[in-house]
């Protein structure tokens, strides 16, 4: 009896040790959208591009942890936010301060820093058609200034209060940029506390303004956490976490022209009318996709009424008139009254609850790719709510775990997937190099015959490539375990000596094509 029990225990332990805990957990090849998924784990300095089988096809190395968003741009460059180390000013949740643009080959093309006591970029970044970037920026005002703007003393817990700016930055050099447009919450306030102070008025009569006493008493009063731009409408959309709503702002007028999620904030409803709770990643569904022109938002559900803990992805049809203007009836809240589509996880399945971060994007096949940020879990769902692909990131605060283990702090802010014909990846070398959770990524033992010589000292920041005959080649970096760290060059090399940057931790540089 004891032997049987011991044998059963050993079998159970063996099964638990080798259970599938990370990587691709579900994959319906016929129904999942085939493409390449970009992930930037919050605790990592690496950004990964993986295929639907979880195979890494490309990495980018930064010296900064994500802070928080990353996206591929047409042409193959990576736009990524970073967080400098240290306990810096304005160090709130989602703090960043650095924006970097890397080439497909991993070369750093542009860096823009915005962090200090007077302002700090945070959370998200957005690329504009002209190549400029939009950023969210916290900045502090003293307690006395906040009171003079109509903020009640009962809603001030510190000696400062953080307001928000949205800025458009035009890159002007490798490490510089010019701010060419700004939107400021300070210019869009209303208050009904003191007639002698600025912006006094009836809150319900000013849905285009922000009640300075709405929400709680947090120093980070609003906590904007996502940022999108619609070029066709020349509008900016932001998610306002602490007010449980998102706004659409006209760049032409600077006014809030639409808001949704919590109408009591602008005096047009009560607590029962609230539909969003701690939401993230408010965006437009882009042209050519199912639901184009509609809004999509990840509704975290933090504080949702009831005992069930779950998050939803909601698609909303904006209330537009024939001229394309947002409709708002007198005394009423902005519509719609119900989502056009919603993904709700199976009842009682708490794996699909994300208390913070997270997001969702519509895919070309009509499915929706969802990021459950805190647990680093990605899920592709159909219009009928079927899960056809699911992936759990193995990258955590202690590095990459093996299959059967559970990573610690594997957060991912949001996620994107790119089809093989997308301008970001079309025509690129996308060779599978192994799955992160399987340990060292595969390295071929046979090097291509080539007319080049690689000179590299382990630990150096650069390698010297001497070319005796013009060639088109790919050079990759690997660490002491044989793990692929990234591509240091991909493309033509002319006769002569060339210098390439090498990621930290590289042991060797090898020609792989």
GINOR-V694774 format. One line per field, one symbol per residue. ss: DSSP state (H for helix, E for strand, C for the rest). phi: phi as a letter, one per 30 degrees, with the letter a starting at -180 (. if undefined). psi: psi as a letter, one per 30 degrees, with the letter a starting at -180 (. if undefined). A space follows every 50 residues. Layout:
ss = ???
phi = ???
psi = ???
This chain:
ss = CHHHHHHHHHHHHHHHHCCCCCEEEEECCCCCCCCEEEECECCCCEEEEE ECCCEEEEEEECCCEEEEEEEECCCCCEEEEEECCCCCCCCCCCECEEEE EECCCCCEEEEEECEECCEEEEEEEEECCCCCEEEEEEEEEEHHHHHHCC CCHHHCCCCEEEEEEEEEEEEEECCEEEEEEEEEHHHHEEECCCCCCCCE CCHHHCCCCEECCCCCCCCECCCEEEEEEECCCCEEEEEEHHHCEEEEEE CCCCCEEEEECCHHHHCCCCHHHCCCCCCEEEEECCCCCCCCCCEEEEEC CCCCCCCCCCCEEEEECCCECCCCCECCCCCCCCCCCCCCEEEECCCCCH HHCCCCCCEEEECCCCCEEEEEHHHCEEEEECCCCCEEEEEECCEECCEE CCCCCCCCCCCECCCEEECCCCCCCCCCCCCCCCEHHHCCCCCCCCCCCC CEEEECCCCCCEEEEEECCCEEEEEEEECCCCCEEEEEEEEEECCEEEEE ECCCCCCEEEECC
phi = .ddddddddddddddddcddcbidcbacedcdddabccbbeddccccccb ddciddcabbccccddbbdbadcejjdccbcbcddjddehccdidbkbbb bcdedjddcabbcbaldcladaibbbccedjdbcbcbdbcbdeddddddj ddddcbcbdbbccbbcbcccdbaebbacdcabbbeddbcbaccbddcdid ldeddbddbcddcdiccddddchdbaabbcddchbccbccedchabcccd ddcicdcaaakadddciclbddddbcbidbhdadddejceiejdcbbcce idjeejcdcacbcbcbcddcddciddcbdeiccddddaddabccdeeidd dccbdbhilabdcddjdbcccceeciccbcbdddjddcabbcddcbdcjc cdejccdchcebdabbbbddcdedbeiddbddbjceddjeddbddcddda cbbccbcejddbbcccccbebcbbbbcbcddiddckccabkdbddkcbcb dbddidcbcbdca
psi = eeeeeeeeeeeeeeeeegljflajfkjjeefkjkakkkkikeglfkkkkl afggkkfklkklfklkhflklklkfglkkklljlllillhilkgkcfkkk kklegfkjekkkkikafflkkldllkklfgflkkkkkkkkkleeeeeffg kkffgjfaflkklklkkkkjkflfgllkjfkkkkffghlkkgejffllgk lkeffifglkjfglaagkeieeikglklkjeefhlkkkkjeffhlllkkk fefgljfklkeiffegggaafffkfkjhllhklkklkflkgkfllkkjje gjgkklfkjlllkkkkjkjkafggkkkjlkfllkalfllfkkjklkkfjf fgkjfablakkklfgflkkkjjeeghkkkkklffgkjfkkkkkgjafgak llkflklkihkkellkkklfgkfffkgljhkkglkefgbkkkkkfjkkkl hlkkjkkkflflkkjkkfkkljlkklkkaffgkkflkfkjakklkakkkk kklkgkelkkkf.
